[in-house]
Amino acid sequence: MTLIFLQIVLFSSILGGVTVQFNKLMVDYQTGNLVIEPVEKEKYIENAASLQKKIEGLPEIVGSSARLRSSGVISYQGKEVGTFIYGIDPGDESQVTHLESAMLSGEFISRPDRGEIILGREVSGGYGALMESKSLGGVEVGDTVNVKIEGINREFRVKGIYSTLYSSTDSSAYINKADMEEILGVKGQANEIAVKTTSDISEEDARMKLLSLGTKEEVRTWHEFAGMLKTIESTLTMLRNVFSVIGLLIAFVIIFVVIYVNIVNKKRQIGVQKAIGIDQRIIVTSFVIQAVFYALIGITLGYLIMHCVISPYTVVHPFQIAVGPISLILDNFEAFSRAVLLFLAAVIGSFIPAYTLSKKSLLELIWGK
Amino acid sequence: MENNAENDAIIETKDVTRTFWMGEVEVRALRGVSLKIKRGEFVAIMGSSGSGKSTFLNQLGLLDIPTSGAVIIDSVDTSKMSEKEKGNFRLHNLGYVFQDYALLPELSAIENVYLPLMMQGKSKEECQNAASAVLIAVGLEDRLNQFPSKMSGGQQQRVSIARALAHKPRVLFADEPCANLDSVASKQILELFKKFNETEEQTIVMVTHEDWHMKYVDRVIRLKDGVLE
């Protein structure tokens, strides 16, 4: 019973861990906790620096990064890659995301840098890029690439190549905000401001704080911002449910068969109890209670092993998978619902054979006639 | 044999038959057995293998239903009882000792004995007192909390006898109680039966095929081919 419980919560916990890791990658490398966007129909947030100064005055805000974002084409030795290019203030960006620590080669851009670019590995190619054929095919630090934004061509020197394992970020490129302002012909504006909050406040509460400052722009938590992630999450949830149902069905059948065989082997014992006058209902109830007791012990043990040993262990020593290190996340509600279903299996698995056998004649039960 | 009620029949069978079907073959195990067993009598049912002695004991003990005829116990016609009533009757009025002891392995000696008492609705204290007393009476005062797996065959059979006697049944049925025991243990079991028969006036009906057991009983009922010999 312990192993069956572990089996059905383990896979679910792995998928739970993957979902959490996806979310973490997005918050750490793309959106921060909150994203401020222009009001509807406006392309830019006007006077972004002033808004940043205002929100950074809140104690719950760690930092903010105003970004200019544009689609563009990066070309190198005849190869072209269409991508999003961000114009950032490197100092501000490091307050919000961990991009600076994700460099595979070269360095992160700094404030005074002009004409320099950092590329995600899916753009540069190499470094284990997942879509190598769609990349520039192996650009290295120090190479010069051509960047075309809104019809304007500029040459940039590659200062660094990074990988965050978050595919959207790894398929982008970053340049200094001053370069982007020059290309787009704007000043002091931003397409989005990513905001990092302290860990002791929920995203929704932080959003309300920002709105209470009189912010007119759209303030969204990363949950709302992550459309693609939600698709992945719902796919994982669906997979998790499908595997849970299959796991539960297998668990149900195993428990049913084990208890059934156990009770059938006690046929004579049931016969003797019935012969000495013990009521049929009491015989059936005793077998059900026995099965439920074993189920209770097994499930509790399984929960404790998962909750106190496996989960904490994987927090300290996470598994390395394609999206990064993951820990097993035990969802208590899910564990409870699985426990209830296993209990049901134990009850049904014990009731049916005990009831069927107790109905048989004493001759058949005791002497097999 | 001296009894207070010499002519008082505690069990009476009237033309009891029992037929089994083995596939399409009809096996007539009992072909009409009528007899009376007196209150306080120690009776042995004997006969060769296949004579119908265990089948007859099962009819007397209400463990099986006769094909025809009636079993009357203490003036109660059991043929008119439902299964549930028979179960209740067995619990309060009859005791059983099986060849293989049939103890519940998960329970200790005292728990095995007080299980039927508990089912009768007696308090825990009453059950424990009665169970201890009868286990002491069968000579197991030092084995009260021992599990069956830690006991010899003879000791297990004594627990089985204690379980059968704890609720002071009107009749004790024993189906070859010494079949799995050596001669020393068998002698102890039979002496125990004799003791309860003489001191408590316990009615005992025992199936056996050992001739040397005859010296312990008041009367031998012999069966041959499903009829009284």
Interface residues (C-beta under 8 A of the other chain):
Chain A: R268 Q269 V272 Q273 K274 A275 I276 G277 I278 D279 Q280 I282 S361 L362 L363 I366 K369
Chain B: F20 N58 G61 L63 D64 G87 N88 F89 R90 L91 H92 L94 G95 Y96 F98 A102 L104 L115 P116 M119 R163 A164
